[in-house]
Amino acid sequence: MNEAMEVTAVLVNHNGARTILDAIEAVRQQEYRIRQIIVVDNGSTDGSPEKIRELFPDVRLIEVEQNPGPAYARNLGLSTAETELLLWLDNDIYLAPDSLRKMVTALWESQAAVVCPRIVFFPGKDLIQCDGAGIHFCGVLSLHHANRPISLKPGRTFPNAAGSACLLVRRAVLLEIGGFDESFFFYFEDLELSYRLRSGGGIICCESDAIVYHDRGAGSLGLAFRGEGPYPARRVYYLLFHRWMVVLIYYRLRSMLLLSPALMFYEIASFAECLRRGWLRHWLRALVSVLRKIPMLLARRSKSQKMRRINDRSLLSGGPLPFSPGFIKTGFESELAGILNRMLNGYWELVRQWL
């Protein structure tokens, strides 16, 4: 095997005892040979590191005392791996046996910096979670083909963003741009990385003929939402805080001015929803967090704008806002969401040509 095509798999784990062992085994069963498997464990307390050591002694286990977030763990794997290609995986992703081979082929044929697969919900295996993603002009990820049937014909596409659950990357390229931004603890760290990579001219490829399965399970405690039960307060905080960070760092001034009516309307709607659901404290906390980081954000903005090669007209897109399944529960809420979408996208169609 050519050294330039060797792969290191890096799995990120935090209290993933229910899924991590199956995720590792799926990596070991790949048709495409993997030189090394690394698991970066973020302060697990459920015994999963001990199980990994017992059942997979050939896996390199790196234990972090606390949980600094998945971005930190992925960057630790990025700096530790020695191969040119790096496969990042969450601990609840199961690779189909031929998925890595197809992703490597797509990477070399497309000359992309990053390749993502088609992610399918598990169990069930009949619904697509995403075929890559777009960057919605309101500053959120818009998953491509979300909740469409698996029978949807696969193909190779070049989206502007990709979720971080499973990525094959050129290690040198990711090192050059600094890897993941560790100030994004949870949520939108993939949006931030995608925006930074694409705005600098990097290519993201989605090889939707490569299938991986996302075990929905319970997700990260206190952060994940699976459509039932109360919406996690910490999730509200990070979604607000990190979205504002992305917009303030990466949107060009021209884009912010042209989109300001739509963005302001979106902010008013978000604030009203926070009031309605009793989340005002989390909205205020996110606002304070952004205000405290203004000097850092301005410095980051200056640097990012100097490195840009692609304009926002080519990076941003419209379409329905990507509400989490189960977030909208009543017909009244659905009607309000429809009105919001129509207003925002009507404005987007008017101004997009001038971005």
C-alpha positions as CSV (number, residue, x, y, z in Angstrom):
1,M,0.0,0.0,0.0
2,N,1.2,3.5,-0.9
3,E,2.1,5.4,2.3
4,A,0.0,8.3,1.1
5,M,-3.1,6.1,1.2
6,E,-2.5,4.6,4.7
7,V,-5.3,5.4,7.2
8,T,-5.4,5.9,11.0
9,A,-8.9,5.7,12.6
10,V,-9.5,8.0,15.5
11,L,-12.6,7.3,17.6
12,V,-13.8,9.8,20.2
13,N,-15.4,8.4,23.3
14,H,-17.2,9.7,26.3
15,N,-19.3,7.2,28.3
16,G,-20.0,5.2,25.2
17,A,-19.9,1.7,26.7
18,R,-23.1,0.7,24.9
19,T,-21.7,1.5,21.4
20,I,-17.9,2.0,21.3
21,L,-17.0,-1.7,21.2
22,D,-19.3,-2.3,18.2
23,A,-17.9,0.9,16.6
24,I,-14.3,-0.4,17.0
25,E,-15.2,-3.8,15.7
26,A,-16.8,-2.3,12.6
27,V,-13.5,-0.4,12.0
28,R,-11.6,-3.7,12.3
29,Q,-13.8,-5.4,9.8
30,Q,-13.1,-2.8,7.0
31,E,-12.1,-4.1,3.6
32,Y,-9.5,-1.3,3.4
33,R,-6.6,-1.9,5.7
34,I,-6.2,0.5,8.6
35,R,-2.7,1.0,10.0
36,Q,-3.7,2.0,13.5
37,I,-6.9,2.5,15.6
38,I,-6.7,5.2,18.2
39,V,-9.5,5.8,20.8
40,V,-9.4,9.2,22.6
41,D,-11.4,8.9,25.7
42,N,-12.8,12.1,27.2
43,G,-13.0,11.4,30.9
44,S,-15.4,8.4,30.7
45,T,-16.8,7.1,34.0
46,D,-18.8,4.2,32.7
47,G,-16.0,1.6,32.4
48,S,-15.7,1.9,28.6
49,P,-11.9,2.5,28.7
50,E,-11.4,-0.7,30.8
51,K,-13.5,-2.7,28.3
52,I,-11.5,-1.3,25.3
53,R,-8.2,-2.4,27.0
54,E,-9.6,-5.8,27.7
55,L,-11.2,-6.6,24.4
56,F,-9.0,-4.6,22.0
57,P,-5.4,-4.6,23.4
58,D,-4.0,-3.6,19.9
59,V,-6.0,-0.3,20.0
60,R,-4.1,2.7,21.2
61,L,-6.2,4.2,24.1
62,I,-5.5,7.9,25.0
63,E,-7.3,8.8,28.2
64,V,-8.1,12.5,29.0
65,E,-8.9,13.1,32.6
66,Q,-11.8,15.6,32.0
67,N,-14.2,16.1,29.1
68,P,-12.9,19.1,27.1
69,G,-15.2,18.2,24.2
70,P,-15.0,16.3,20.9
71,A,-13.0,19.0,19.1
72,Y,-10.2,18.6,21.6
73,A,-10.2,14.8,21.3
74,R,-10.2,14.9,17.4
75,N,-7.3,17.4,17.5
76,L,-5.4,15.1,19.8
77,G,-5.9,12.3,17.3
78,L,-4.9,14.6,14.5
79,S,-1.6,15.4,16.2
80,T,-0.9,11.8,17.3
81,A,-1.6,10.0,14.0
82,E,1.3,9.4,11.6
83,T,-0.5,8.5,8.4
84,E,-1.5,11.0,5.7
85,L,-5.2,10.0,5.9
86,L,-7.2,10.2,9.0
87,L,-10.7,8.7,9.7
88,W,-12.5,10.6,12.4
89,L,-15.4,8.7,14.1
90,D,-17.8,9.3,16.9
91,N,-18.3,6.4,19.3
92,D,-21.8,5.6,18.0
93,I,-20.9,5.2,14.3
94,Y,-20.8,1.8,12.6
95,L,-19.0,1.5,9.3
96,A,-20.3,-0.8,6.6
97,P,-17.4,-3.1,5.6
98,D,-16.8,-1.3,2.2
99,S,-17.4,2.3,3.4
100,L,-13.8,3.3,4.0
101,R,-12.6,1.8,0.7
102,K,-15.2,3.9,-1.1
103,M,-14.3,7.1,0.9
104,V,-10.6,6.7,0.1
105,T,-11.4,6.3,-3.6
106,A,-13.5,9.4,-3.5
107,L,-10.8,11.4,-1.7
108,W,-8.2,10.6,-4.3
109,E,-10.4,10.9,-7.4
110,S,-11.9,14.2,-6.3
111,Q,-8.8,15.7,-4.7
112,A,-10.9,16.8,-1.8
113,A,-9.5,17.7,1.6
114,V,-12.5,16.0,3.4
115,V,-14.8,13.2,2.4
116,C,-18.0,12.3,4.3
117,P,-20.2,9.3,3.8
118,R,-23.9,8.8,3.7
119,I,-25.0,8.6,7.4
120,V,-28.0,6.3,8.0
121,F,-30.1,6.1,11.2
122,F,-29.6,2.9,13.2
123,P,-31.5,0.8,14.1
124,G,-33.8,0.5,11.2
125,K,-31.3,1.3,8.4
126,D,-34.0,2.7,6.2
127,L,-33.7,6.5,6.7
128,I,-30.9,8.8,5.7
129,Q,-29.6,11.2,8.4
130,C,-27.6,13.2,5.9
131,D,-25.5,13.2,2.7
132,G,-23.3,16.0,3.8
133,A,-24.8,19.4,4.6
134,G,-25.2,23.0,3.5
135,I,-24.6,26.2,5.4
136,H,-28.0,27.9,5.9
137,F,-27.7,31.7,5.6
138,C,-29.1,31.9,9.2
139,G,-25.9,30.3,10.4
140,V,-26.9,26.7,11.0
141,L,-26.2,23.3,9.3
142,S,-28.8,22.2,6.8
143,L,-28.5,18.4,6.4
144,H,-28.8,17.1,2.8
145,H,-31.5,14.4,2.2
146,A,-32.4,14.3,5.9
147,N,-35.1,11.7,6.7
148,R,-35.2,10.6,3.1
149,P,-35.5,6.8,2.4
150,I,-32.2,4.9,1.9
151,S,-33.4,3.9,-1.5
152,L,-32.6,7.4,-2.7
153,K,-30.0,6.9,-5.4
154,P,-26.5,7.6,-4.1
155,G,-24.0,9.8,-5.9
156,R,-20.9,11.9,-5.4
157,T,-21.6,15.5,-4.5
158,F,-19.6,18.5,-3.2
159,P,-21.5,20.1,-0.3
160,N,-20.3,23.1,1.6
161,A,-20.3,21.4,4.9
162,A,-20.2,18.0,6.6
163,G,-21.1,16.7,10.0
164,S,-18.3,15.6,12.2
165,A,-19.7,12.1,13.1
166,C,-17.6,10.5,10.4
167,L,-15.0,12.2,8.2
168,L,-12.0,11.0,6.1
169,V,-9.5,13.8,5.9
170,R,-6.1,14.7,4.6
171,R,-4.1,15.1,7.8
172,A,-1.7,17.7,6.4
173,V,-4.5,20.0,5.2
174,L,-6.3,19.8,8.5
175,L,-3.1,20.5,10.4
176,E,-2.4,23.5,8.1
177,I,-5.8,25.1,8.9
178,G,-5.5,24.3,12.6
179,G,-8.0,21.3,13.0
180,F,-11.1,21.8,14.9
181,D,-11.7,25.0,17.0
182,E,-11.6,23.8,20.6
183,S,-13.5,26.9,21.8
184,F,-16.6,25.1,20.3
185,F,-17.3,22.6,23.1
186,F,-20.3,20.9,21.5
187,Y,-22.4,21.6,18.4
188,F,-21.4,23.6,15.3
189,E,-17.8,22.7,15.6
190,D,-18.3,20.9,12.3
191,L,-20.0,24.0,10.8
192,E,-17.1,26.2,11.9
193,L,-14.5,23.8,10.5
194,S,-16.5,23.4,7.2
195,Y,-16.9,27.2,6.8
196,R,-13.2,27.8,7.5
197,L,-12.1,25.1,5.1
198,R,-14.4,26.0,2.3
199,S,-14.0,29.7,2.5
200,G,-10.2,29.1,2.0
201,G,-10.9,27.1,-1.1
202,G,-10.8,23.6,0.3
203,I,-13.1,20.9,-1.2
204,I,-15.6,18.8,0.7
205,C,-16.8,15.6,-1.0
206,C,-19.8,13.4,0.0
207,E,-19.5,9.8,-1.2
208,S,-23.1,8.7,-0.5
209,D,-22.4,5.2,-1.9
210,A,-20.3,4.8,1.3
211,I,-22.7,3.9,4.1
212,V,-22.2,4.3,7.9
213,Y,-24.8,3.8,10.5
214,H,-25.5,6.3,13.4
215,D,-26.8,4.6,16.5
216,R,-29.2,7.2,17.8
217,G,-29.5,5.7,21.3
218,A,-29.7,8.3,24.1
219,G,-26.8,10.4,22.8
220,S,-24.7,12.6,25.0
221,L,-26.3,13.1,28.4
222,G,-27.7,16.6,28.9
223,L,-27.0,17.6,25.3
224,A,-28.6,15.2,22.8
225,F,-32.3,15.5,21.9
226,R,-34.1,12.5,20.4
227,G,-37.5,13.9,19.9
228,E,-38.9,13.0,23.3
229,G,-38.8,14.5,26.7
230,P,-37.6,18.0,27.7
231,Y,-35.3,19.8,25.3
232,P,-31.8,20.0,27.1
233,A,-31.0,23.5,28.4
234,R,-27.3,23.1,27.7
235,R,-28.1,22.3,24.1
236,V,-30.0,25.6,23.9
237,Y,-27.0,27.5,25.2
238,Y,-24.4,26.0,22.9
239,L,-26.6,26.2,19.8
240,L,-27.2,30.0,20.4
241,F,-23.6,30.8,21.5
242,H,-21.8,28.9,18.8
243,R,-24.1,30.1,16.0
244,W,-23.4,33.7,16.9
245,M,-19.7,33.0,17.0
246,V,-19.8,31.5,13.4
247,V,-21.8,34.5,12.0
248,L,-19.5,37.1,13.7
249,I,-16.3,35.5,12.7
250,Y,-17.0,34.3,9.1
251,Y,-19.8,36.3,7.5
252,R,-18.4,39.1,5.3
253,L,-19.5,42.6,6.3
254,R,-21.4,42.8,3.0
255,S,-23.3,39.6,3.8
256,M,-24.1,40.8,7.3
257,L,-25.5,44.0,6.0
258,L,-27.5,42.5,3.2
259,L,-28.9,39.7,5.4
260,S,-29.4,41.8,8.5
261,P,-33.2,42.1,8.1
262,A,-33.6,38.3,7.9
263,L,-31.0,37.6,10.6
264,M,-32.7,40.1,12.9
265,F,-36.1,38.5,12.3
266,Y,-34.5,35.1,13.0
267,E,-33.1,36.5,16.3
268,I,-36.5,37.9,17.3
269,A,-38.1,34.6,16.6
270,S,-35.4,32.7,18.6
271,F,-35.7,35.1,21.5
272,A,-39.5,34.7,21.5
273,E,-39.2,31.0,21.5
274,C,-36.8,31.1,24.4
275,L,-39.3,33.3,26.3
276,R,-42.1,30.9,25.5
277,R,-40.2,27.8,26.6
278,G,-38.7,29.3,29.7
279,W,-35.1,29.5,28.2
280,L,-34.5,33.2,28.8
281,R,-31.7,32.5,31.3
282,H,-29.9,30.4,28.7
283,W,-30.3,33.0,26.0
284,L,-28.9,35.7,28.3
285,R,-26.0,33.3,29.2
286,A,-25.2,32.8,25.6
287,L,-25.3,36.6,25.0
288,V,-22.9,37.2,27.9
289,S,-20.5,34.6,26.6
290,V,-20.4,36.2,23.2
291,L,-19.9,39.7,24.6
292,R,-17.0,38.5,26.8
293,K,-15.3,37.1,23.7
294,I,-15.6,40.2,21.5
295,P,-11.9,40.9,21.4
296,M,-11.1,37.3,20.5
297,L,-13.9,37.3,17.9
298,L,-12.6,40.4,16.2
299,A,-9.1,39.0,16.0
300,R,-10.4,35.8,14.6
301,R,-12.6,37.7,12.2
302,S,-9.6,39.7,10.9
303,K,-7.6,36.6,10.3
304,S,-10.3,34.6,8.7
305,Q,-11.3,37.4,6.2
306,K,-7.7,37.7,5.0
307,M,-7.6,33.9,4.2
308,R,-10.9,33.9,2.3
309,R,-10.9,32.7,-1.3
310,I,-14.7,31.9,-1.7
311,N,-17.5,34.4,-1.3
312,D,-20.6,33.9,0.7
313,R,-22.8,33.7,-2.4
314,S,-21.1,30.3,-3.1
315,L,-21.1,29.1,0.5
316,L,-24.5,30.0,1.9
317,S,-27.8,28.5,1.0
318,G,-31.5,28.9,1.8
319,G,-34.2,26.3,2.3
320,P,-36.2,25.1,5.3
321,L,-34.7,25.7,8.8
322,P,-33.4,22.4,10.1
323,F,-35.5,21.9,13.3
324,S,-34.7,18.8,15.3
325,P,-37.3,16.1,14.8
326,G,-39.7,16.4,17.7
327,F,-38.9,20.0,18.5
328,I,-42.1,21.1,16.8
329,K,-44.9,19.3,18.5
330,T,-48.2,21.0,17.6
331,G,-50.0,22.2,14.5
332,F,-49.8,25.8,15.8
333,E,-46.0,25.5,16.1
334,S,-45.8,23.9,12.6
335,E,-47.7,26.8,11.2
336,L,-45.5,29.4,12.8
337,A,-42.4,27.5,11.5
338,G,-43.9,27.6,8.0
339,I,-44.4,31.3,8.2
340,L,-40.9,31.9,9.5
341,N,-39.4,29.8,6.6
342,R,-41.4,31.5,3.9
343,M,-40.4,35.0,5.1
344,L,-36.8,34.2,5.5
345,N,-36.4,32.4,2.2
346,G,-38.4,35.0,0.4
347,Y,-35.9,37.6,1.5
348,W,-33.0,35.3,0.7
349,E,-34.1,34.9,-2.9
350,L,-34.2,38.7,-3.2
351,V,-30.7,39.4,-1.9
352,R,-28.6,36.3,-2.6
353,Q,-27.4,37.6,-6.0
354,W,-25.7,40.6,-4.4
355,L,-23.7,38.6,-1.7
